[in-house]
Amino acid sequence: MTYTILTLTIIGIVLLFWLNNLIKNCFSRSFCILKNRKRKSIETKEASIISVKTIKKGKKPLLELLVLFENFSGSHIHRKIRVWDSKPHLHRFEQDKSIPVGLNIARKPKDPIFLSQEVCRFSFVFVLICILKILLYVIGSYILISVALEKIFSSPEKYEFVLRTSQTWQIGLILIGVSVLLYLLLQRIGVLVNGKTNEQNWNLLYYGVGTTANIIDYKNTEPFIKNDKTIQFSYAFKTSLGKRFEGFDKKIIDGVDVDSLLESDLLDIMYLPNNPEVSRIKENLESQDFVHFLNRLFMIAVFIFSVVFVFSFYKTVF
């Protein structure tokens, strides 16, 4: 029963992994309203519009705004926010204008900024759709596994031979192995973060204090993408109380910009005022587009492998 147990274990891991992601994506936004009302976690800030980019034209265009505002510690940070301009004739979203933004602590470690002074809202229709999707996924997974188990236990020796000679378990092991290796590789080069690191970055960006650090040392790596390089910096800085701390962080830099950055000998960083040993380069915290792209790319790759594995399991057993 070795190959049977191995195959069933892998199919269980894959199905539970996507169930967990489905639940998080459905309800992390929906239930934030409950936390807001209980904790009063909304804080309003005045933000200046640095630039405006039109994502989708029309009567109600979709705009991407780059805004500058103060975080909870009074340090200025840049963030991007997308809004549907329902009244374009009012010209509310133009460069150098100010808009009120809300910071919703309940969404931690996700992006808490939104264009409103009101608490975040959710639609009951959206919640019902999410519940329906989860129910369909659970029912489908239950039918798949229950029928498969019934077939396997009705003739265990036959299916042990079938699974051993099939490529299903090999595809499953490749799926898990490639996913783990890719995840560790992206973490190693600093463009993919785990939950703990993501929460730490959130704290640094929204509760951190900005300052200038002196570069102590740096380690130049091989080219990452085209002419870009990943450089690990060691730096030192002083807190508002005058205490000296050291830190290190990686940064992806265009090859032509490396020399100019090193000549300046300075880095803009952010540190936690209650724990200055935790710090990062400010640009890494503000510029998350590439990280989000790689996260999506990683999840798409895992999803494709998962579909291939589940389909192979279905064809083999049924």
TAVEN-V266651 format. One record per residue. N is the residue number from 1. SS is DSSP state (H for helix, E for strand, L for the rest). BURIAL is I if it has 24 or more other ideal C-beta (glycine too) atoms within 12 Angstrom, else O. Layout:
n = <N:N>
ss = <SS:SS>
burial = <BURIAL:BURIAL>
This chain:
n = <1:2:3:4:5:6:7:8:9:10:11:12:13:14:15:16:17:18:19:20:21:22:23:24:25:26:27:28:29:30:31:32:33:34:35:36:37:38:39:40:41:42:43:44:45:46:47:48:49:50:51:52:53:54:55:56:57:58:59:60:61:62:63:64:65:66:67:68:69:70:71:72:73:74:75:76:77:78:79:80:81:82:83:84:85:86:87:88:89:90:91:92:93:94:95:96:97:98:99:100:101:102:103:104:105:106:107:108:109:110:111:112:113:114:115:116:117:118:119:120:121:122:123:124:125:126:127:128:129:130:131:132:133:134:135:136:137:138:139:140:141:142:143:144:145:146:147:148:149:150:151:152:153:154:155:156:157:158:159:160:161:162:163:164:165:166:167:168:169:170:171:172:173:174:175:176:177:178:179:180:181:182:183:184:185:186:187:188:189:190:191:192:193:194:195:196:197:198:199:200:201:202:203:204:205:206:207:208:209:210:211:212:213:214:215:216:217:218:219:220:221:222:223:224:225:226:227:228:229:230:231:232:233:234:235:236:237:238:239:240:241:242:243:244:245:246:247:248:249:250:251:252:253:254:255:256:257:258:259:260:261:262:263:264:265:266:267:268:269:270:271:272:273:274:275:276:277:278:279:280:281:282:283:284:285:286:287:288:289:290:291:292:293:294:295:296:297:298:299:300:301:302:303:304:305:306:307:308:309:310:311:312:313:314:315:316:317:318>
ss = <L:H:H:H:H:H:H:H:H:H:H:H:H:H:H:H:H:H:H:H:H:H:H:H:H:H:H:H:H:H:L:H:H:H:H:H:H:H:H:L:L:E:E:E:E:E:E:E:E:E:E:E:E:E:E:E:L:L:L:L:L:E:E:E:E:E:E:E:E:E:L:L:L:L:L:E:E:E:E:E:E:E:E:E:L:L:L:H:H:H:L:L:L:L:L:L:L:E:E:E:E:E:E:E:H:H:H:L:L:L:L:L:E:E:L:L:L:L:L:L:L:L:L:H:H:H:H:H:H:H:H:H:H:H:H:H:H:H:H:H:H:H:H:H:H:H:H:H:H:H:H:H:H:H:L:H:H:H:H:H:H:H:H:H:H:L:L:H:H:H:H:H:H:H:H:H:H:H:H:H:H:H:H:H:H:H:H:H:L:L:L:L:L:L:H:H:H:H:H:H:H:H:H:H:H:H:H:L:E:E:E:E:E:E:E:E:E:E:E:E:E:E:E:L:L:L:L:E:E:E:E:E:E:E:E:E:E:E:L:L:L:L:L:E:E:E:E:E:E:E:E:E:E:E:H:H:H:H:H:H:H:H:H:H:L:E:E:E:E:E:E:E:L:L:E:E:E:E:E:E:E:H:H:H:H:H:L:L:H:H:H:H:H:H:H:H:H:H:H:H:H:H:H:H:H:H:H:H:H:H:H:H:H:H:H:H:H:L>
burial = <O:O:I:I:O:I:I:I:O:I:I:I:I:I:I:O:I:I:I:O:O:I:O:O:O:I:O:I:I:I:O:I:I:O:I:I:O:O:O:O:I:I:I:O:I:O:I:I:I:I:O:I:O:O:O:O:O:O:O:O:O:O:I:I:I:I:I:I:I:I:I:I:O:O:I:I:I:I:I:I:I:O:I:O:I:O:O:O:O:O:O:O:I:O:O:O:O:O:I:I:I:I:I:I:I:I:I:I:I:I:I:I:I:I:I:O:O:O:I:I:O:I:O:O:O:O:O:O:O:I:O:O:O:I:O:O:I:O:O:O:I:O:O:I:I:O:O:I:O:O:O:I:O:O:O:O:O:O:I:I:O:I:I:O:O:I:O:I:I:O:I:I:O:O:I:I:O:O:I:O:O:I:I:O:O:I:O:O:I:I:I:I:I:O:O:O:O:O:O:I:I:I:I:I:I:I:I:I:I:I:I:O:I:O:I:O:O:I:O:O:O:O:O:I:O:O:O:O:I:I:I:I:I:O:I:I:I:O:I:O:O:O:O:O:I:I:I:I:I:I:I:I:I:O:O:O:O:O:O:O:I:O:O:O:O:O:I:I:I:I:I:I:I:O:O:I:O:I:I:I:I:I:I:I:I:I:I:I:O:I:I:O:O:I:I:O:O:I:I:O:O:I:O:O:I:I:O:O:I:I:O:I:I:O:O:I:I:O>
